[in-house]
């Protein structure tokens, strides 16, 4: 087994609750992006799946994690730099390699996000979000495999559930197959938002179907143009940020 995978499997045991929930990110482990220039960095935390959170923030994104309020992701738009355009924040979970510049797609090992079929969805707990829509792109990966989805987050606080079954195979040549959610090697959550926006998120988890109805946002299968534009933007930011280091 790859060393990164072993680390991911060991750390997983620390973020599973008794009812089967898997914590993807409790937003512990301080991290930030001031905006103004592209930012790329990582944080080490036992409250993050795989033990490490890698972040890329664009020049218009102001980000605070586990700082102003412990255990929260806070994102804002740098209107003082440019009141137009889009900000984006890319969070990747691919095991502990003490680097945010590149990720091994099997870095989490072979994590079963379903916990033997118990869990069937991602759950995002939103504390606040205003005043404009926020796009969220999610990629679930394994070596040579990728499944994706994109949604528009609701403009109110609450719980958003995204079913594993709503993900589709990403139609790129480097990913000839879709991911089996019983065997996941890396995760990516990419947020895109506009002028004036502020967002606060408490946690991202993998959870079972709730016993009673909750706010369920059925994700729309990711379109090819969104995937291509996201990939091009992320690659450009990574190159720009590396040049600043």
N, C-alpha and C positions, 0 to 999 in steps of 0.2 A: 504493500500500500504506500502511496505517496505520502511524504512527511506532512504536507499541508493537510491532506485528507485526515490523517490521524489526529492532528490538532483540532480540526473541526469537529470530529466525532466525539472527542473527549469533552470539548467545550459545550456541545449540545446538551449534555446531561445536566448542565447547570442552568439551562434556560427553558426546561420543560416543567410544567406544573403537573399536579396530580390529576387534573382533569383532561390532560392531553394537550393543552395549549403549548405552542412553541413560540418563544419570544424571538422575533426577528431583530427588533431593536426597542429597548426601553428608553433610549436616548440618555443613557448615562455615558460618561466619558466626554470631557469637555472638548469642544471643537468649534471653529468659527471661520467665517469668510467675511471680510469687511466690505467687499465690493470695491469698485475702482479699477481693479485688475483681476484677471482670472486667478482663482485660488485652487490649489490642489494640496490636500494633506490627509492624514489618517489619525484615528484615535483608537486606543486599546481599551477594551472594557469587557468585563465578564457579563454585562447585560446586553451584549451584541452577539448575534449568531456568528460562530466562528472566531469570536474574540476581537475582531478588528472591523472598523467602519472606514471605508475610503470615500473621500468627498472631492468633487470638482464643482466649484461655483463660478458662475460667469461674472463679468465685471459689474453687472447691474444687480447682483444678488448679495444681500446682506443676510448672513446666517449666524445663528447662535444656538449651540446645542449644550444643554446641561450647564448653563452659565447664569443668565438673568433669573431663570426659574429652573431649579434642579429637575432633571428628568423630562425635559421638553425640547422639541425641535421647533425653533422659531425662524421663520423666513420672512424677509421684507424686500421691497423694491427700492433701489437707490434713485429716487426721483430727483435728488439734487445733482446727479450726474447727467441724467437724460430722462425726461418725463415720458419718453416714447420707447418702443421696442419691447423686448421680452427678457426676463431673467430666467435662469435655469440653475437647478441644483441636482447633481447626480450623486446618489448614494449607492455604493457597491459593497457587497459582502461576499468575500472569496477567501476566507481563512486568514490566518495571521502570518503575513510576510514582511511586516514593518515597512511597507512601501505602498504608495497610492498611484504610482506611475504606470503600473501594469498589473493585470490580475490573471491568475491561472484559473481556467473555467472549471477545474475540478478541485478548487482550493478548499471547499467544505467537505470533501470526501464523497460520500454517498448518503447524504442525509435523507431520511424518509420524512418529508413534510406532512404526510398523511398520518403518521404514527400508526401504521398498520391498518389504515382505512378509517381512522377516527376523525381526523381533520380533513375538511374539504374546502377551506376558504382562507384567504387573507382577511384580516380585520385591522382597519385603521381607525384609531380613536382621535377625532378632531376636537380640539378645545375651542378654537375660534378660527374663522376664515372670512375675510372681507376685503374689498367690496366686489371683486370681479372673479370670474371662473379661474380655476387652477387645473391644468392638464397634468395627468399622471400617467407615465408610461412604465410598465413593469416587464422585466425580462427575467425568466427563470432558465438557468443554464446548466449544462453538463458538457464535457468535452465533445465537440462536434454536434451538440444538440442545443436547441433553443426554442422556447415557447413564450409568446408575448401577449400583452393586452394593453389597452389604453382606455382611460375613463376621464370624465370631467368631474372633479370633486364637487359635492353639493356646497352651496354657499351658506351653510349653517353648521353649527357644532353638532356632534353626534358620532355614531358608529357607522362606518362604511364597510360592507362585506363584499369581497370579490371572489367569486367561485373559481376554484381550480379548473373546473370543467369549461369555463368560458375562455380559457387561453387557447391560442392556435399556434401551430408550427410557424416559426419565422422563416419566410421564404428567401433565405440568403444561401448562397452556395457553400459558405463556410459552416453552415448548420444544416446538414442533409436530413436531419430528423428532429422531431419534437421531443420535449423532455418528458420523462416519466417522473411524476411528482413523488414517487417512492425512492428516487435516486437523483438527488439534486446536488450540484457542485458549486453553484454560485447564484447570487441574486442581485438584481439592480432595480432601484426605484428612482425614476427621473421626473422631477417636478418642473413645470414651466408655467410662468405667470407674468402678468403685466403690471403696468404703472399703478402705484398706490396700494398694491396688494400686501396684506400681512396674513400669515398663516401660522398657527401653533398646533402641533401634533404631539400627542402624549405617547403613543406606542404603535408599533406594527407587529402583528402576531399571525400565526397560523392556528386556526381554531376549528372545533367541530361545528356542525349545524346547531344553532341555538334551539332550546326547547320551546321557546315562544318567538313570535315574529319580531324582527329588528329591522332597522333601516338597511335595506339590501339594495345596493347599487349594482345592477347587472352590467358588467363591463362589455364594451363593444369591441369586437375583434379588431386588432391593430391593423391599420391600412399601411400599404407599402410605402407611400410617400412620407408618412410620419416616421417610420423606421429609418428611411434613408436620411431625412432631414435631421433626425436626432443623432444618428451616427456621425454625420458630417460635422455637426455642431460640437459634439463631445470630442471628436478627434482634434478639432481646431483648438478647443479650450485646453486640452491636455498638452498640446504642443506649445501654446502660448504660455501656460503656467510653467511648463518645464523650462522655458526660456527665462522666466523671471527668477527661478531658483538659483 
